[in-house]
Amino acid sequence: MLNILYAANPDDWDEYGAQLRVAFDEAGLVCNLIQDAANPEDVDYIIYAPSGGLDDFTPFVNAKLVQSLWAGVEVPTANKTLTQPLSRMVEPGLSLGMADYVMGHVLRHHLGTDHFAAAKPGVWHEGLIPPLAQDRMVGILGLGALGMFCAHKLADFGFQTCGWSRSLKTDDRVGCFSGDDGLAQVLAQSDILVLLLPNTPDTYHVVNADSIAQMRDGVAIVNPGRGPLIDDDALIDGLDSGKVSGATLDVFAIEPLPEDHPYWVHPKVLVTPHIASATRTNTACDVVAENIRRGEAGELFLNIVDMKAGY
């Protein structure tokens, strides 16, 4: 019997516990699912989230995999005690939720609906007819699982799409770029820019004064990725100058966003409270069970994180 430690948010234990047992049964796994490890050396797999409070992985000398329930991995990759393989969460509900958020806010900026929402009574905004989606370029910074999924949804709707990633991707419907020159090309041609990069030293403040200067005049920015991707002062300067027409921001360097932060009152910024997407329990449990099945069958794990690269 496998010993599986649940080391995620204890408030979610009842829901996860029930769904995991169903998923384990369906995968043909015989598991002892526990919340406390009296004998850490007996733990075979760890189901993990930073909210669970597990900080020291050293005692789990026989754990074959740490399966995260979160897509973001900046917390565990910074933990020097984590030497076991780490798998990030990639599951259909997370991808669908992110695509819904991205599509909704790309359409807000594409259609210019904020102009009408802020209109004073009696002010008739003639002439604000948006171009067709096929005449807009949406750039995605970050073409991992979530970024590419969102890019495909945008392409399905009719937008032109391009994207940038650290390693060059290839795709029939998305113009793919990498490297410094590739980043410059994506910045220069995007009418709307979506940020879905991981939080690493290489991506810190990828949106800064220099990169904003390379963007199209009137670009709109949507950030459901990570807060530190944006230099806040540079973005506010871009918004004030008109270089950036608007920003939808879901993630921030400090969360909750401080009450006195200028984003709250900036007329061109929409703040949402880190709700772009979330792991869905039922589909996440299927992913967990599949990865454990793979481990027991001697197959490669899904979505293993490169600890040095940070994603």
Phi and psi in degrees as GROMACS dihedral restraints (atoms count N, CA, C in turn):
[ dihedral_restraints ]
;  ai    aj    ak    al  type     phi  dphi    fc
    3     4     5     6     1   -83.3    20    10
    4     5     6     7     1   140.0    20    10
    6     7     8     9     1  -100.3    20    10
    7     8     9    10     1   116.4    20    10
    9    10    11    12     1  -114.5    20    10
   10    11    12    13     1   119.5    20    10
   12    13    14    15     1   -94.0    20    10
   13    14    15    16     1   124.4    20    10
   15    16    17    18     1   -89.6    20    10
   16    17    18    19     1   108.9    20    10
   18    19    20    21     1  -122.7    20    10
   19    20    21    22     1    49.7    20    10
   21    22    23    24     1  -118.7    20    10
   22    23    24    25     1  -166.6    20    10
   24    25    26    27     1   -55.9    20    10
   25    26    27    28     1   118.9    20    10
   27    28    29    30     1   -62.8    20    10
   28    29    30    31     1   -24.9    20    10
   30    31    32    33     1   -67.0    20    10
   31    32    33    34     1   -20.0    20    10
   33    34    35    36     1   -97.6    20    10
   34    35    36    37     1     5.1    20    10
   36    37    38    39     1   -60.3    20    10
   37    38    39    40     1   -45.5    20    10
   39    40    41    42     1   -59.1    20    10
   40    41    42    43     1   -45.4    20    10
   42    43    44    45     1   -68.8    20    10
   43    44    45    46     1   -48.1    20    10
   45    46    47    48     1   -66.7    20    10
   46    47    48    49     1   -41.5    20    10
   48    49    50    51     1   -56.5    20    10
   49    50    51    52     1   -46.5    20    10
   51    52    53    54     1   -65.8    20    10
   52    53    54    55     1   -46.1    20    10
   54    55    56    57     1   -69.7    20    10
   55    56    57    58     1   -36.2    20    10
   57    58    59    60     1   -64.8    20    10
   58    59    60    61     1   -41.1    20    10
   60    61    62    63     1   -62.5    20    10
   61    62    63    64     1   -39.0    20    10
   63    64    65    66     1   -63.7    20    10
   64    65    66    67     1   -46.1    20    10
   66    67    68    69     1   -64.7    20    10
   67    68    69    70     1   -39.4    20    10
   69    70    71    72     1   -63.4    20    10
   70    71    72    73     1   -42.9    20    10
   72    73    74    75     1   -61.8    20    10
   73    74    75    76     1   -43.5    20    10
   75    76    77    78     1   -66.3    20    10
   76    77    78    79     1   -27.8    20    10
   78    79    80    81     1   -87.7    20    10
   79    80    81    82     1    -0.7    20    10
   81    82    83    84     1    74.9    20    10
   82    83    84    85     1    26.2    20    10
   84    85    86    87     1  -100.5    20    10
   85    86    87    88     1   135.8    20    10
   87    88    89    90     1  -103.1    20    10
   88    89    90    91     1   110.2    20    10
   90    91    92    93     1  -130.5    20    10
   91    92    93    94     1   146.9    20    10
   93    94    95    96     1  -106.1    20    10
   94    95    96    97     1   102.1    20    10
   96    97    98    99     1   -90.9    20    10
   97    98    99   100     1   121.5    20    10
   99   100   101   102     1  -130.0    20    10
  100   101   102   103     1   158.2    20    10
  102   103   104   105     1  -102.5    20    10
  103   104   105   106     1   -24.5    20    10
  105   106   107   108     1  -124.8    20    10
  106   107   108   109     1   137.1    20    10
  108   109   110   111     1  -109.7    20    10
  109   110   111   112     1    93.8    20    10
  111   112   113   114     1   -65.5    20    10
  112   113   114   115     1   -31.0    20    10
  114   115   116   117     1  -124.8    20    10
  115   116   117   118     1    86.1    20    10
  117   118   119   120     1   -57.0    20    10
  118   119   120   121     1   -28.7    20    10
  120   121   122   123     1   -68.9    20    10
  121   122   123   124     1   -13.8    20    10
  123   124   125   126     1   -91.6    20    10
  124   125   126   127     1    -4.3    20    10
  126   127   128   129     1   -78.2    20    10
  127   128   129   130     1   127.9    20    10
  129   130   131   132     1   -92.0    20    10
  130   131   132   133     1   -36.8    20    10
  132   133   134   135     1  -143.1    20    10
  133   134   135   136     1   149.1    20    10
  135   136   137   138     1  -121.8    20    10
  136   137   138   139     1   126.0    20    10
  138   139   140   141     1   -97.7    20    10
  139   140   141   142     1   118.3    20    10
  141   142   143   144     1  -129.3    20    10
  142   143   144   145     1   146.4    20    10
  144   145   146   147     1  -148.5    20    10
  145   146   147   148     1   146.3    20    10
  147   148   149   150     1   -56.1    20    10
  148   149   150   151     1   -27.6    20    10
  150   151   152   153     1   -70.3    20    10
  151   152   153   154     1    -8.5    20    10
  153   154   155   156     1   -81.9    20    10
  154   155   156   157     1   -14.7    20    10
  156   157   158   159     1    90.8    20    10
  157   158   159   160     1    -1.0    20    10
  159   160   161   162     1   -78.9    20    10
  160   161   162   163     1   118.1    20    10
  162   163   164   165     1  -115.8    20    10
  163   164   165   166     1   -25.1    20    10
  165   166   167   168     1  -114.9    20    10
  166   167   168   169     1   110.5    20    10
  168   169   170   171     1   -93.4    20    10
  169   170   171   172     1    -0.4    20    10
  171   172   173   174     1   -56.1    20    10
  172   173   174   175     1   -42.9    20    10
  174   175   176   177     1   -67.6    20    10
  175   176   177   178     1   -15.9    20    10
  177   178   179   180     1   -89.7    20    10
  178   179   180   181     1    65.7    20    10
  180   181   182   183     1   -70.0    20    10
  181   182   183   184     1   -20.1    20    10
  183   184   185   186     1  -110.6    20    10
  184   185   186   187     1     6.3    20    10
  186   187   188   189     1   -68.1    20    10
  187   188   189   190     1   128.7    20    10
  189   190   191   192     1   -86.4    20    10
  190   191   192   193     1   -22.3    20    10
  192   193   194   195     1  -161.3    20    10
  193   194   195   196     1   141.5    20    10
  195   196   197   198     1  -106.2    20    10
  196   197   198   199     1   110.6    20    10
  198   199   200   201     1   -97.2    20    10
  199   200   201   202     1   110.3    20    10
  201   202   203   204     1   -78.8    20    10
  202   203   204   205     1   147.0    20    10
  204   205   206   207     1   -93.8    20    10
  205   206   207   208     1    -1.6    20    10
  207   208   209   210     1  -109.2    20    10
  208   209   210   211     1   151.8    20    10
  210   211   212   213     1   -76.1    20    10
  211   212   213   214     1   -38.5    20    10
  213   214   215   216     1   -75.8    20    10
  214   215   216   217     1   139.8    20    10
  216   217   218   219     1  -129.1    20    10
  217   218   219   220     1    17.8    20    10
  219   220   221   222     1   -66.6    20    10
  220   221   222   223     1   -29.5    20    10
  222   223   224   225     1   -71.0    20    10
  223   224   225   226     1   -54.1    20    10
  225   226   227   228     1   -66.8    20    10
  226   227   228   229     1   -32.6    20    10
  228   229   230   231     1   -68.9    20    10
  229   230   231   232     1   -20.6    20    10
  231   232   233   234     1   -86.8    20    10
  232   233   234   235     1    -6.0    20    10
  234   235   236   237     1   -87.8    20    10
  235   236   237   238     1   111.1    20    10
  237   238   239   240     1   -70.1    20    10
  238   239   240   241     1   -16.8    20    10
  240   241   242   243     1   -82.1    20    10
  241   242   243   244     1   -11.3    20    10
  243   244   245   246     1   -85.7    20    10
  244   245   246   247     1    99.7    20    10
  246   247   248   249     1  -111.8    20    10
  247   248   249   250     1    -8.3    20    10
  249   250   251   252     1   -75.4    20    10
  250   251   252   253     1   157.5    20    10
  252   253   254   255     1   -57.5    20    10
  253   254   255   256     1   139.8    20    10
  255   256   257   258     1  -119.3    20    10
  256   257   258   259     1   129.8    20    10
  258   259   260   261     1  -114.0    20    10
  259   260   261   262     1   127.7    20    10
  261   262   263   264     1   -84.0    20    10
  262   263   264   265     1   160.6    20    10
  264   265   266   267     1   -84.5    20    10
  265   266   267   268     1   121.6    20    10
  267   268   269   270     1  -127.8    20    10
  268   269   270   271     1   112.7    20    10
  270   271   272   273     1  -146.0    20    10
  271   272   273   274     1   155.9    20    10
  273   274   275   276     1   -58.6    20    10
  274   275   276   277     1   -40.2    20    10
  276   277   278   279     1   -63.7    20    10
  277   278   279   280     1   -40.6    20    10
  279   280   281   282     1   -62.1    20    10
  280   281   282   283     1   -44.2    20    10
  282   283   284   285     1   -66.4    20    10
  283   284   285   286     1   -44.4    20    10
  285   286   287   288     1   -64.5    20    10
  286   287   288   289     1   -42.2    20    10
  288   289   290   291     1   -62.4    20    10
  289   290   291   292     1   -42.4    20    10
  291   292   293   294     1   -65.1    20    10
  292   293   294   295     1   -40.9    20    10
  294   295   296   297     1   -63.7    20    10
  295   296   297   298     1   -38.7    20    10
  297   298   299   300     1   -60.1    20    10
  298   299   300   301     1   -46.1    20    10
  300   301   302   303     1   -63.8    20    10
  301   302   303   304     1   -49.0    20    10
  303   304   305   306     1   -61.9    20    10
  304   305   306   307     1   -46.8    20    10
  306   307   308   309     1   -61.6    20    10
  307   308   309   310     1   -44.1    20    10
  309   310   311   312     1   -59.9    20    10
  310   311   312   313     1   -44.0    20    10
  312   313   314   315     1   -84.5    20    10
  313   314   315   316     1   -28.2    20    10
  315   316   317   318     1   -61.0    20    10
  316   317   318   319     1   -43.0    20    10
  318   319   320   321     1   -65.4    20    10
  319   320   321   322     1   -36.5    20    10
  321   322   323   324     1   -55.9    20    10
  322   323   324   325     1   -49.4    20    10
  324   325   326   327     1   -72.1    20    10
  325   326   327   328     1   -37.2    20    10
  327   328   329   330     1   -62.2    20    10
  328   329   330   331     1   -45.2    20    10
  330   331   332   333     1   -86.2    20    10
  331   332   333   334     1   -12.4    20    10
  333   334   335   336     1    68.2    20    10
  334   335   336   337     1    31.7    20    10
  336   337   338   339     1   -64.9    20    10
  337   338   339   340     1   -23.0    20    10
  339   340   341   342     1   -64.8    20    10
  340   341   342   343     1   -30.0    20    10
  342   343   344   345     1   -59.9    20    10
  343   344   345   346     1   -41.3    20    10
  345   346   347   348     1   -78.5    20    10
  346   347   348   349     1   -33.5    20    10
  348   349   350   351     1   -65.5    20    10
  349   350   351   352     1   -32.0    20    10
  351   352   353   354     1   -94.5    20    10
  352   353   354   355     1     1.1    20    10
  354   355   356   357     1   -67.0    20    10
  355   356   357   358     1   141.6    20    10
  357   358   359   360     1   -78.3    20    10
  358   359   360   361     1   150.6    20    10
  360   361   362   363     1   -54.9    20    10
  361   362   363   364     1   132.5    20    10
  363   364   365   366     1    89.7    20    10
  364   365   366   367     1   -10.3    20    10
  366   367   368   369     1   -85.5    20    10
  367   368   369   370     1   117.7    20    10
  369   370   371   372     1  -104.8    20    10
  370   371   372   373     1   106.0    20    10
  372   373   374   375     1   -83.0    20    10
  373   374   375   376     1    80.3    20    10
  375   376   377   378     1   -73.7    20    10
  376   377   378   379     1   150.0    20    10
  378   379   380   381     1    87.2    20    10
  379   380   381   382     1    -4.6    20    10
  381   382   383   384     1   -89.3    20    10
  382   383   384   385     1    56.6    20    10
  384   385   386   387     1   -93.3    20    10
  385   386   387   388     1   121.0    20    10
  387   388   389   390     1   -73.5    20    10
  388   389   390   391     1   156.3    20    10
  390   391   392   393     1   -68.6    20    10
  391   392   393   394     1   171.8    20    10
  393   394   395   396     1   -73.2    20    10
  394   395   396   397     1   155.6    20    10
  396   397   398   399     1   -56.5    20    10
  397   398   399   400     1   -35.5    20    10
  399   400   401   402     1   -66.0    20    10
  400   401   402   403     1   -14.1    20    10
  402   403   404   405     1  -102.4    20    10
  403   404   405   406     1     7.5    20    10
  405   406   407   408     1  -110.0    20    10
  406   407   408   409     1   140.7    20    10
  408   409   410   411     1  -106.1    20    10
  409   410   411   412     1   123.0    20    10
  411   412   413   414     1  -106.6    20    10
  412   413   414   415     1   122.3    20    10
  414   415   416   417     1  -100.5    20    10
  415   416   417   418     1   139.0    20    10
  417   418   419   420     1  -115.9    20    10
  418   419   420   421     1   118.8    20    10
  420   421   422   423     1   -91.9    20    10
  421   422   423   424     1   107.9    20    10
  423   424   425   426     1   112.5    20    10
  424   425   426   427     1   102.7    20    10
  426   427   428   429     1  -113.5    20    10
  427   428   429   430     1    43.6    20    10
  429   430   431   432     1   -76.5    20    10
  430   431   432   433     1  -159.5    20    10
  432   433   434   435     1   -58.5    20    10
  433   434   435   436     1   -46.6    20    10
  435   436   437   438     1   -70.7    20    10
  436   437   438   439     1   -44.3    20    10
  438   439   440   441     1   -62.6    20    10
  439   440   441   442     1   -44.8    20    10
  441   442   443   444     1   -68.6    20    10
  442   443   444   445     1   -37.2    20    10
  444   445   446   447     1   -60.7    20    10
  445   446   447   448     1   -46.0    20    10
  447   448   449   450     1   -65.5    20    10
  448   449   450   451     1   -39.7    20    10
  450   451   452   453     1   -60.1    20    10
  451   452   453   454     1   -41.0    20    10
  453   454   455   456     1   -65.8    20    10
  454   455   456   457     1   -41.0    20    10
  456   457   458   459     1   -62.9    20    10
  457   458   459   460     1   -41.4    20    10
  459   460   461   462     1   -64.3    20    10
  460   461   462   463     1   -41.5    20    10
  462   463   464   465     1   -64.6    20    10
  463   464   465   466     1   -39.6    20    10
  465   466   467   468     1   -59.2    20    10
  466   467   468   469     1   -35.3    20    10
  468   469   470   471     1   -74.1    20    10
  469   470   471   472     1   -21.6    20    10
  471   472   473   474     1   121.9    20    10
  472   473   474   475     1    -5.0    20    10
  474   475   476   477     1   -70.2    20    10
  475   476   477   478     1   148.3    20    10
  477   478   479   480     1   -71.5    20    10
  478   479   480   481     1   141.1    20    10
  480   481   482   483     1  -135.2    20    10
  481   482   483   484     1   143.3    20    10
  483   484   485   486     1  -143.1    20    10
  484   485   486   487     1   163.1    20    10
  486   487   488   489     1  -155.9    20    10
  487   488   489   490     1   159.2    20    10
  489   490   491   492     1  -126.0    20    10
  490   491   492   493     1   139.5    20    10
  492   493   494   495     1  -144.9    20    10
  493   494   495   496     1   162.5    20    10
  495   496   497   498     1   -63.4    20    10
  496   497   498   499     1   -44.8    20    10
  498   499   500   501     1  -105.2    20    10
  499   500   501   502     1   140.4    20    10
  501   502   503   504     1   -67.5    20    10
  502   503   504   505     1   129.5    20    10
  504   505   506   507     1  -103.2    20    10
  505   506   507   508     1   164.0    20    10
  507   508   509   510     1  -128.2    20    10
  508   509   510   511     1   137.5    20    10
  510   511   512   513     1  -158.0    20    10
  511   512   513   514     1   141.1    20    10
  513   514   515   516     1   -69.2    20    10
  514   515   516   517     1   -26.8    20    10
  516   517   518   519     1  -110.9    20    10
  517   518   519   520     1    -8.9    20    10
  519   520   521   522     1  -122.7    20    10
  520   521   522   523     1   126.1    20    10
  522   523   524   525     1   -70.3    20    10
  523   524   525   526     1   118.7    20    10
  525   526   527   528     1  -107.9    20    10
  526   527   528   529     1   134.8    20    10
  528   529   530   531     1  -135.7    20    10
  529   530   531   532     1   157.4    20    10
  531   532   533   534     1  -149.5    20    10
  532   533   534   535     1   172.8    20    10
  534   535   536   537     1    75.0    20    10
  535   536   537   538     1   172.9    20    10
  537   538   539   540     1   -63.3    20    10
  538   539   540   541     1   -42.2    20    10
  540   541   542   543     1   -65.2    20    10
  541   542   543   544     1   -38.2    20    10
  543   544   545   546     1   -65.6    20    10
  544   545   546   547     1   -39.6    20    10
  546   547   548   549     1   -61.9    20    10
  547   548   549   550     1   -43.3    20    10
  549   550   551   552     1   -60.7    20    10
  550   551   552   553     1   -37.7    20    10
  552   553   554   555     1   -67.4    20    10
  553   554   555   556     1   -42.4    20    10
  555   556   557   558     1   -65.4    20    10
  556   557   558   559     1   -43.4    20    10
  558   559   560   561     1   -61.2    20    10
  559   560   561   562     1   -40.5    20    10
  561   562   563   564     1   -73.1    20    10
  562   563   564   565     1   -24.3    20    10
  564   565   566   567     1  -109.7    20    10
  565   566   567   568     1    -2.1    20    10
  567   568   569   570     1   -88.5    20    10
  568   569   570   571     1   127.7    20    10
  570   571   572   573     1   -80.4    20    10
  571   572   573   574     1   -34.6    20    10
  573   574   575   576     1  -131.4    20    10
  574   575   576   577     1   132.2    20    10
  576   577   578   579     1  -118.1    20    10
  577   578   579   580     1   124.7    20    10
  579   580   581   582     1  -110.3    20    10
  580   581   582   583     1   130.5    20    10
  582   583   584   585     1  -103.8    20    10
  583   584   585   586     1   114.4    20    10
  585   586   587   588     1  -134.5    20    10
  586   587   588   589     1    33.3    20    10
  588   589   590   591     1   -82.4    20    10
  589   590   591   592     1   154.7    20    10
  591   592   593   594     1   -72.7    20    10
  592   593   594   595     1   164.1    20    10
  594   595   596   597     1   -91.0    20    10
  595   596   597   598     1   101.8    20    10
  597   598   599   600     1  -134.5    20    10
  598   599   600   601     1   167.2    20    10
  600   601   602   603     1   -56.9    20    10
  601   602   603   604     1   -31.5    20    10
  603   604   605   606     1   -74.6    20    10
  604   605   606   607     1   -22.9    20    10
  606   607   608   609     1  -102.2    20    10
  607   608   609   610     1    -3.4    20    10
  609   610   611   612     1   -57.9    20    10
  610   611   612   613     1   126.2    20    10
  612   613   614   615     1    52.6    20    10
  613   614   615   616     1    42.3    20    10
  615   616   617   618     1   -62.0    20    10
  616   617   618   619     1   -29.2    20    10
  618   619   620   621     1   -95.2    20    10
  619   620   621   622     1   105.4    20    10
  621   622   623   624     1  -140.4    20    10
  622   623   624   625     1  -174.1    20    10
  624   625   626   627     1   -60.2    20    10
  625   626   627   628     1   -40.8    20    10
  627   628   629   630     1   -68.1    20    10
  628   629   630   631     1   -44.4    20    10
  630   631   632   633     1   -70.7    20    10
  631   632   633   634     1   -34.4    20    10
  633   634   635   636     1   -63.8    20    10
  634   635   636   637     1   -36.7    20    10
  636   637   638   639     1   -63.1    20    10
  637   638   639   640     1   -25.5    20    10
  639   640   641   642     1   -83.5    20    10
  640   641   642   643     1   -11.7    20    10
  642   643   644   645     1   -80.5    20    10
  643   644   645   646     1   163.3    20    10
  645   646   647   648     1   -65.1    20    10
  646   647   648   649     1   146.7    20    10
  648   649   650   651     1   -62.4    20    10
  649   650   651   652     1   131.6    20    10
  651   652   653   654     1    85.0    20    10
  652   653   654   655     1    11.5    20    10
  654   655   656   657     1   -59.8    20    10
  655   656   657   658     1   146.3    20    10
  657   658   659   660     1  -110.5    20    10
  658   659   660   661     1   145.5    20    10
  660   661   662   663     1  -122.7    20    10
  661   662   663   664     1   132.2    20    10
  663   664   665   666     1  -121.4    20    10
  664   665   666   667     1   121.8    20    10
  666   667   668   669     1  -122.9    20    10
  667   668   669   670     1    95.0    20    10
  669   670   671   672     1  -103.1    20    10
  670   671   672   673     1    13.4    20    10
  672   673   674   675     1   -89.0    20    10
  673   674   675   676     1   -88.1    20    10
  675   676   677   678     1  -141.9    20    10
  676   677   678   679     1   139.3    20    10
  678   679   680   681     1   -58.0    20    10
  679   680   681   682     1   -45.6    20    10
  681   682   683   684     1   -66.4    20    10
  682   683   684   685     1    -2.0    20    10
  684   685   686   687     1   -67.0    20    10
  685   686   687   688     1   -20.4    20    10
  687   688   689   690     1  -114.7    20    10
  688   689   690   691     1   132.6    20    10
  690   691   692   693     1   -80.9    20    10
  691   692   693   694     1   105.9    20    10
  693   694   695   696     1   -58.4    20    10
  694   695   696   697     1   -43.3    20    10
  696   697   698   699     1   -62.2    20    10
  697   698   699   700     1   -41.2    20    10
  699   700   701   702     1   -65.7    20    10
  700   701   702   703     1   -40.0    20    10
  702   703   704   705     1   -65.8    20    10
  703   704   705   706     1   -43.0    20    10
  705   706   707   708     1   -62.4    20    10
  706   707   708   709     1   -40.8    20    10
  708   709   710   711     1   -60.7    20    10
  709   710   711   712     1   -42.1    20    10
  711   712   713   714     1   -64.1    20    10
  712   713   714   715     1   -38.0    20    10
  714   715   716   717     1   -68.5    20    10
  715   716   717   718     1   -43.4    20    10
  717   718   719   720     1   -65.5    20    10
  718   719   720   721     1   -34.2    20    10
  720   721   722   723     1   -79.8    20    10
  721   722   723   724     1   -16.2    20    10
  723   724   725   726     1    92.1    20    10
  724   725   726   727     1    -6.9    20    10
  726   727   728   729     1   -58.0    20    10
  727   728   729   730     1   -41.6    20    10
  729   730   731   732     1  -105.0    20    10
  730   731   732   733     1   124.4    20    10
  732   733   734   735     1   -80.7    20    10
  733   734   735   736     1   -24.5    20    10
  735   736   737   738     1  -179.4    20    10
  736   737   738   739     1   161.9    20    10
  738   739   740   741     1  -144.1    20    10
  739   740   741   742     1   135.5    20    10
  741   742   743   744     1  -111.0    20    10
  742   743   744   745     1   119.0    20    10
  744   745   746   747     1  -123.8    20    10
  745   746   747   748     1   123.7    20    10
  747   748   749   750     1  -110.2    20    10
  748   749   750   751     1   -16.5    20    10
  750   751   752   753     1  -134.0    20    10
  751   752   753   754     1   150.1    20    10
  753   754   755   756     1  -144.6    20    10
  754   755   756   757     1   159.1    20    10
  756   757   758   759     1   -62.2    20    10
  757   758   759   760     1   -35.1    20    10
  759   760   761   762     1  -122.2    20    10
  760   761   762   763     1   126.5    20    10
  762   763   764   765     1  -129.4    20    10
  763   764   765   766     1   137.6    20    10
  765   766   767   768     1   -60.7    20    10
  766   767   768   769     1   152.9    20    10
  768   769   770   771     1   -61.1    20    10
  769   770   771   772     1   125.5    20    10
  771   772   773   774     1   -54.7    20    10
  772   773   774   775     1   144.6    20    10
  774   775   776   777     1   -60.0    20    10
  775   776   777   778     1   -30.0    20    10
  777   778   779   780     1   -93.4    20    10
  778   779   780   781     1    10.8    20    10
  780   781   782   783     1   -71.3    20    10
  781   782   783   784     1   137.0    20    10
  783   784   785   786     1   -62.7    20    10
  784   785   786   787     1   -19.5    20    10
  786   787   788   789     1   -58.7    20    10
  787   788   789   790     1   -34.2    20    10
  789   790   791   792     1   -60.0    20    10
  790   791   792   793     1   -34.9    20    10
  792   793   794   795     1  -110.6    20    10
  793   794   795   796     1     1.0    20    10
  795   796   797   798     1   -72.5    20    10
  796   797   798   799     1   129.1    20    10
  798   799   800   801     1   -67.7    20    10
  799   800   801   802     1   -15.1    20    10
  801   802   803   804     1  -105.0    20    10
  802   803   804   805     1     9.9    20    10
  804   805   806   807     1  -119.0    20    10
  805   806   807   808     1   132.6    20    10
  807   808   809   810     1  -108.5    20    10
  808   809   810   811     1   121.2    20    10
  810   811   812   813     1   -98.0    20    10
  811   812   813   814     1   127.2    20    10
  813   814   815   816     1  -120.1    20    10
  814   815   816   817     1   146.5    20    10
  816   817   818   819     1   -88.1    20    10
  817   818   819   820     1    64.2    20    10
  819   820   821   822     1    52.7    20    10
  820   821   822   823     1    54.0    20    10
  822   823   824   825     1  -122.7    20    10
  823   824   825   826     1    12.6    20    10
  825   826   827   828     1   -54.9    20    10
  826   827   828   829     1   -43.9    20    10
  828   829   830   831     1  -161.0    20    10
  829   830   831   832     1   166.7    20    10
  831   832   833   834     1  -153.2    20    10
  832   833   834   835     1   156.6    20    10
  834   835   836   837     1   -64.5    20    10
  835   836   837   838     1   131.8    20    10
  837   838   839   840     1   -94.3    20    10
  838   839   840   841     1   128.0    20    10
  840   841   842   843     1   -58.7    20    10
  841   842   843   844     1   -48.8    20    10
  843   844   845   846     1   -64.4    20    10
  844   845   846   847     1   -45.6    20    10
  846   847   848   849     1   -73.9    20    10
  847   848   849   850     1   -31.0    20    10
  849   850   851   852     1   -65.4    20    10
  850   851   852   853     1   -39.2    20    10
  852   853   854   855     1   -64.9    20    10
  853   854   855   856     1   -33.5    20    10
  855   856   857   858     1   -64.3    20    10
  856   857   858   859     1   -39.2    20    10
  858   859   860   861     1   -65.9    20    10
  859   860   861   862     1   -43.7    20    10
  861   862   863   864     1   -58.6    20    10
  862   863   864   865     1   -48.5    20    10
  864   865   866   867     1   -63.0    20    10
  865   866   867   868     1   -39.4    20    10
  867   868   869   870     1   -65.1    20    10
  868   869   870   871     1   -40.6    20    10
  870   871   872   873     1   -67.4    20    10
  871   872   873   874     1   -37.4    20    10
  873   874   875   876     1   -67.6    20    10
  874   875   876   877     1   -40.9    20    10
  876   877   878   879     1   -58.4    20    10
  877   878   879   880     1   -42.1    20    10
  879   880   881   882     1   -61.6    20    10
  880   881   882   883     1   -43.4    20    10
  882   883   884   885     1   -60.4    20    10
  883   884   885   886     1   -41.7    20    10
  885   886   887   888     1   -74.3    20    10
  886   887   888   889     1   -24.0    20    10
  888   889   890   891     1   -90.6    20    10
  889   890   891   892     1    -1.1    20    10
  891   892   893   894     1    76.3    20    10
  892   893   894   895     1    20.3    20    10
  894   895   896   897     1   -94.6    20    10
  895   896   897   898     1   165.9    20    10
  897   898   899   900     1   -69.9    20    10
  898   899   900   901     1   139.3    20    10
  900   901   902   903     1   -71.1    20    10
  901   902   903   904     1   154.0    20    10
  903   904   905   906     1   -84.8    20    10
  904   905   906   907     1   143.1    20    10
  906   907   908   909     1    58.4    20    10
  907   908   909   910     1    42.7    20    10
  909   910   911   912     1   -70.7    20    10
  910   911   912   913     1   137.5    20    10
  912   913   914   915     1   -87.5    20    10
  913   914   915   916     1   136.3    20    10
  915   916   917   918     1   -82.4    20    10
  916   917   918   919     1   105.1    20    10
  918   919   920   921     1   -63.2    20    10
  919   920   921   922     1   -32.3    20    10
  921   922   923   924     1   -73.9    20    10
  922   923   924   925     1   -41.4    20    10
  924   925   926   927     1   -74.2    20    10
  925   926   927   928     1   -27.9    20    10
  927   928   929   930     1    88.5    20    10
  928   929   930   931     1    17.7    20    10
